[in-house]
Amino acid sequence: MDPRWPLRTKPQRVQGLHYDAGFLSMADRAHILSYLSTLQPIWENRFSDFRPLPEDETQRRLLRPVYWLGNWQFACLDYYRPPLGVLNRAVQAEPFPAVFTKLVAVMEQRARRMFKGEDMPPKWHLNTCLVNFYGSCLEHGKWVDTARVGEHKDFEPGPVASLSLGEKALIQFVKSRKPGERDGVIEQQWLDDGSLQIFGGDQWKNRTFHRVQRVDTKGGHRFDIKVPDFQARRINFTFRYVPDEHVRPFKALSPEAKRDVEGYMAELAKHSRFFADALSDTRGA
């Protein structure tokens, strides 16, 4: 590993970054795993099956199955991207379970101590959670490791909190040098089992990309997530803020957005009373 890249292995005082390796208690971890056993993650395609693909793009499945809580940002709706991408992006989803409500209160308290002014939106609260399942996928009879996430930014306003379970993962913050060019790791951190990372501010939200470069295999962690042909060894919960006025029930989506995600909604409804009710509400049942 390049010695020029700082590697955080314990809490450090880096402005805009907070890392707590032992954030999650064993009791809370057990509650989270029990709750996860009630969910059925799904696979999503990156783009709509109905709208023209962006230039030079081909349809592809995401590298990992996912689940969202609070609100669901389907990949084919291009996620929540203010200032322009705010409508028909965030669909009401199942509320946080009690264990997350408790943990989120602590995350918000820490974030409010860290961030002030423009870095902390007035109505900020963590009301959305992306659950990413990292592991290996069986493709053509061979297990392929897909446990990574490419360089990206989280466009939701305000700080982001990330809770990790399972194998440790290497997150890197990458400087954007010129428009369209991404290069230069300026900070990185191993995210341990049960750890919390909070990042925010202009430096880490606007002027850098971040990525999960790799997920370890040494801890022997495995999670039964009921997804065929997939072996999960890390689960990450990324908590963010979407202004409440931009979160819409499925029935309030535009006709085009409804068409894009109705298949996913039907799949979710097979295992979720919340999504079954949301579909029924649009069909007059």
C-alpha positions in Angstrom: 0.0 0.0 0.0 1.3 3.4 -0.9 2.7 5.0 2.3 1.6 8.5 1.2 -2.0 7.5 1.8 -3.0 8.0 5.4 -4.6 4.9 6.9 -6.9 5.4 10.0 -6.9 2.3 12.3 -8.3 4.1 15.4 -10.3 7.3 16.1 -8.4 10.4 14.9 -9.2 14.1 15.0 -9.7 14.9 11.4 -12.0 17.8 10.7 -15.2 16.7 9.2 -14.5 13.0 9.9 -15.5 10.9 12.9 -14.7 7.2 13.4 -15.8 5.1 16.3 -14.6 1.5 16.0 -16.7 0.2 18.9 -19.9 2.1 18.4 -22.3 -0.9 18.2 -23.0 -2.9 21.4 -23.4 -6.7 21.1 -27.1 -6.3 22.2 -27.8 -3.8 19.5 -25.9 -5.9 16.9 -28.1 -8.8 17.8 -31.3 -6.7 17.4 -30.1 -5.5 14.0 -29.4 -9.0 12.8 -32.8 -10.2 14.0 -34.5 -7.3 12.2 -32.5 -8.0 9.0 -33.9 -11.6 9.0 -37.3 -10.1 8.3 -36.2 -8.2 5.1 -35.8 -9.5 1.6 -33.2 -7.5 -0.3 -33.6 -7.0 -4.1 -31.5 -6.6 -7.1 -31.9 -3.4 -9.1 -30.9 -2.4 -12.6 -29.0 0.8 -12.9 -31.3 2.3 -15.6 -34.9 2.3 -16.5 -36.1 -0.5 -18.8 -38.5 2.0 -20.5 -36.5 5.2 -20.9 -33.6 5.7 -23.4 -30.3 4.8 -21.9 -27.7 7.6 -21.3 -25.2 7.9 -24.1 -22.5 5.3 -24.0 -24.2 3.3 -21.3 -25.6 -0.2 -21.3 -28.2 -1.7 -18.9 -26.6 -3.4 -16.0 -27.5 -4.8 -12.6 -26.0 -3.2 -9.4 -23.1 -5.1 -8.0 -25.0 -5.9 -4.8 -28.6 -6.5 -3.5 -30.0 -3.5 -1.5 -32.7 -2.4 0.8 -33.8 1.1 1.8 -35.5 2.3 4.9 -37.3 5.6 5.5 -37.4 6.3 1.7 -36.4 4.3 -1.3 -34.2 5.9 -4.0 -34.5 3.5 -6.9 -31.4 3.4 -9.1 -33.5 3.8 -12.3 -34.8 7.1 -10.9 -31.2 8.3 -10.6 -31.3 8.8 -6.9 -31.7 12.1 -5.1 -29.5 14.8 -6.7 -30.3 18.4 -5.7 -30.7 21.0 -6.8 -32.4 19.6 -10.0 -32.9 15.9 -9.2 -35.4 16.2 -6.3 -38.8 15.2 -7.7 -39.8 11.6 -8.2 -36.6 10.4 -6.6 -37.4 9.5 -3.0 -40.3 7.1 -2.4 -41.8 6.5 1.1 -40.5 3.3 2.5 -40.7 1.3 5.8 -39.8 3.3 8.9 -36.7 2.6 11.0 -36.9 -0.2 13.5 -36.6 0.7 17.2 -32.9 -0.2 17.4 -32.1 2.2 14.5 -34.3 5.0 16.0 -32.1 4.8 19.2 -28.8 4.6 17.4 -29.7 7.4 14.9 -30.4 9.7 17.9 -26.8 9.2 19.0 -25.5 9.7 15.4 -27.4 13.0 15.1 -26.1 14.2 18.4 -22.5 13.6 17.4 -23.0 15.1 14.0 -24.5 18.3 15.4 -21.5 18.7 17.6 -19.2 18.4 14.6 -21.0 20.5 12.0 -22.3 24.1 12.1 -23.5 26.8 9.7 -23.7 25.8 6.0 -22.5 22.3 6.8 -25.6 21.5 8.9 -29.0 22.2 7.1 -31.5 23.7 9.5 -34.0 20.8 9.3 -31.3 18.0 9.0 -32.2 14.7 10.5 -31.2 11.2 9.3 -34.4 9.9 7.7 -33.2 7.6 5.0 -31.0 4.5 5.2 -29.4 2.5 2.3 -28.6 -1.0 3.3 -25.9 -2.4 1.0 -25.0 -6.1 1.1 -21.4 -6.8 0.0 -20.1 -10.1 -1.1 -19.7 -12.5 -4.0 -22.1 -13.5 -6.7 -22.4 -16.8 -8.5 -21.9 -16.1 -12.2 -21.8 -18.9 -14.8 -20.9 -21.4 -12.1 -18.1 -19.3 -10.6 -18.1 -17.1 -7.5 -17.2 -13.5 -8.4 -16.2 -11.0 -5.8 -18.3 -7.8 -6.3 -17.7 -6.3 -2.8 -16.8 -2.7 -3.8 -18.4 0.6 -4.7 -16.9 3.0 -7.3 -16.1 6.7 -6.8 -19.2 8.7 -6.1 -20.7 11.5 -4.0 -23.7 11.4 -1.7 -25.8 14.4 -2.8 -28.2 14.4 0.1 -27.6 17.6 2.1 -25.7 17.5 5.4 -23.6 14.9 7.2 -23.7 11.2 6.4 -23.4 8.4 9.0 -22.2 4.9 8.1 -22.7 1.8 10.3 -20.8 -1.4 9.4 -21.4 -5.1 10.1 -19.2 -8.0 9.1 -15.8 -7.9 7.3 -13.9 -4.7 7.5 -13.9 -2.5 4.4 -11.5 0.1 3.1 -13.2 3.4 2.4 -11.1 6.0 0.4 -11.8 9.7 -0.1 -10.5 10.7 -3.6 -9.7 14.2 -4.7 -11.3 15.6 -7.9 -8.6 17.5 -9.7 -10.3 18.7 -12.8 -13.8 18.4 -14.2 -14.4 14.9 -15.2 -11.1 13.7 -13.7 -10.9 11.7 -10.4 -7.6 11.0 -8.9 -5.6 11.2 -5.7 -6.5 9.4 -2.4 -6.3 11.9 0.3 -7.8 9.9 3.2 -8.7 6.3 3.9 -10.0 4.2 6.8 -10.7 0.6 7.5 -14.3 0.3 8.7 -14.5 -2.4 11.3 -17.4 -4.7 12.4 -19.7 -2.6 14.6 -18.0 0.7 13.7 -19.6 4.1 13.0 -18.2 6.7 10.5 -19.6 10.2 10.1 -18.4 12.5 7.4 -19.6 15.9 6.1 -18.7 19.4 5.3 -17.4 20.9 2.0 -14.2 18.9 2.1 -15.7 15.4 2.3 -19.1 16.0 0.6 -18.4 18.4 -2.2 -14.7 18.4 -3.0 -14.0 14.7 -2.8 -15.5 11.5 -4.0 -15.5 8.4 -1.9 -15.4 4.7 -2.7 -15.2 1.3 -1.0 -12.0 0.0 -2.5 -12.2 -3.5 -1.1 -13.8 -5.7 1.6 -11.7 -8.1 3.6 -12.3 -11.9 3.8 -10.2 -12.7 7.0 -12.9 -12.4 9.6 -15.0 -15.3 8.4 -18.3 -13.2 8.5 -21.2 -14.6 6.6 -24.8 -13.4 6.6 -27.8 -15.3 5.4 -29.8 -12.7 3.5 -32.0 -15.1 1.5 -30.7 -13.9 -1.9 -30.0 -16.9 -4.2 -26.5 -17.1 -5.7 -25.1 -14.4 -3.4 -22.8 -14.7 -0.4 -22.9 -11.6 1.9 -19.9 -11.0 4.1 -20.5 -7.3 5.0 -23.6 -5.2 5.5 -23.4 -1.4 5.6 -26.1 1.0 6.7 -25.7 4.5 5.2 -27.9 7.1 6.9 -28.6 10.4 5.1 -31.1 13.3 5.0 -33.7 13.9 2.3 -35.9 16.9 3.0 -39.3 15.6 4.1 -41.1 17.6 1.5 -39.3 15.7 -1.2 -40.3 12.2 0.0 -43.4 11.1 -1.8 -45.7 8.0 -1.5 -45.7 5.7 -4.5 -49.1 6.9 -5.5 -47.8 10.5 -5.8 -45.0 9.7 -8.3 -45.2 10.8 -11.9 -46.7 8.2 -14.3 -43.2 7.7 -15.8 -41.6 7.1 -12.4 -44.4 4.7 -11.4 -43.8 2.7 -14.5 -40.1 2.6 -13.9 -40.4 1.2 -10.4 -43.7 -0.7 -10.3 -42.0 -4.0 -10.9 -39.7 -3.4 -7.9 -42.6 -2.3 -5.8 -44.4 -5.6 -6.6 -41.3 -7.6 -5.7 -41.0 -5.8 -2.4 -44.7 -6.2 -1.7 -44.3 -10.0 -1.6 -42.5 -9.7 1.7 -43.4 -6.3 3.0 -46.9 -5.2 4.3 -45.8 -1.6 3.8 -45.1 -1.9 0.1 -48.2 -4.1 -0.4 -50.3 -1.4 1.1 -48.6 1.2 -1.1 -49.4 -0.7 -4.2 -53.0 -1.3 -3.1 -53.4 2.4 -2.5 -52.8 3.0 -6.2 -54.9 0.2 -7.5 -58.0 1.1 -5.5 -57.9 -2.2 -3.5 
